[in-house]
Amino acid sequence: MLQREDSRGRPVWEVGRQAGLIWKRMSVAERQPYQDQADRAKATYDRMLADLNAGRTRFADYMRPPGEAQAGNAAAAANQA
């Protein structure tokens, strides 16, 4: 596995190449947890983008990390009460 210490001082292209080689050597079962994480992130992104396009959220909330945006909305609601 490629460790952070292995990449210090190396060009970005070289680190990317090494990561690609490691990925290609992994079995489907080894890749699955990373694919699942990517699928969940994509679903969250699609949901947030749909809310933005439908006018259900503001752009500033869209740009925040998901948990932070909800906390910001709760704080704003508390201030209005």
C-alpha distance (Angstrom), angle and dihedral (degrees) to the residues before:
residue distance angle dihedral
M1 . . .
L2 3.79 . .
Q3 3.80 111.1 .
R4 3.79 126.2 -159.0
E5 3.81 90.5 -116.4
D6 3.82 88.9 57.3
S7 3.80 91.5 59.4
R8 3.81 101.3 47.4
G9 3.78 112.2 119.2
R10 3.81 93.6 5.3
P11 3.81 122.8 119.5
V12 3.81 115.6 -98.3
W13 3.80 92.2 -118.8
E14 3.79 90.9 55.9
V15 3.81 93.1 50.4
G16 3.82 90.3 47.5
R17 3.78 91.2 49.4
Q18 3.80 91.8 50.6
A19 3.82 91.6 47.5
G20 3.81 89.8 50.3
L21 3.79 91.5 52.2
I22 3.80 91.0 50.0
W23 3.83 90.9 48.8
K24 3.82 91.9 51.3
R25 3.81 90.9 51.8
M26 3.81 93.0 52.4
S27 3.79 118.9 98.2
V28 3.79 121.3 -122.2
A29 3.82 89.2 -103.9
E30 3.82 91.5 53.3
R31 3.81 91.3 49.5
Q32 3.82 94.6 47.7
P33 3.85 98.7 85.3
Y34 3.81 90.1 52.4
Q35 3.80 91.6 46.5
D36 3.82 90.7 49.8
Q37 3.81 90.5 50.9
A38 3.82 90.7 49.4
D39 3.81 91.1 48.6
R40 3.82 91.4 52.3
A41 3.82 91.5 47.9
K42 3.82 90.9 49.2
A43 3.81 91.8 50.1
T44 3.83 90.1 50.9
Y45 3.81 90.9 48.4
D46 3.81 92.3 48.9
R47 3.82 91.3 49.1
M48 3.82 92.8 48.4
L49 3.80 92.2 46.6
A50 3.81 91.4 50.2
D51 3.83 89.6 51.4
L52 3.79 90.3 49.6
N53 3.80 93.6 48.6
A54 3.81 91.7 46.7
G55 3.81 91.5 52.0
R56 3.82 93.7 -114.9
T57 3.80 92.4 122.5
R58 3.78 137.6 30.6
F59 3.79 123.8 -114.4
A60 3.81 91.1 -116.1
D61 3.81 89.8 57.4
Y62 3.80 90.6 46.0
M63 3.82 90.9 56.4
R64 3.82 94.1 52.5
P65 3.80 121.7 85.7
P66 3.84 108.8 -90.9
G67 3.83 97.8 -106.1
E68 3.78 92.7 44.0
A69 3.81 93.7 51.6
Q70 3.79 91.5 55.2
A71 3.80 91.7 47.3
G72 3.80 89.2 51.1
N73 3.81 91.6 51.9
A74 3.83 91.3 49.3
A75 3.80 91.0 50.7
A76 3.81 91.3 49.2
A77 3.81 91.2 49.5
A78 3.82 90.8 49.8
N79 3.83 90.8 51.5
Q80 3.81 91.5 52.7
A81 3.82 93.3 51.3
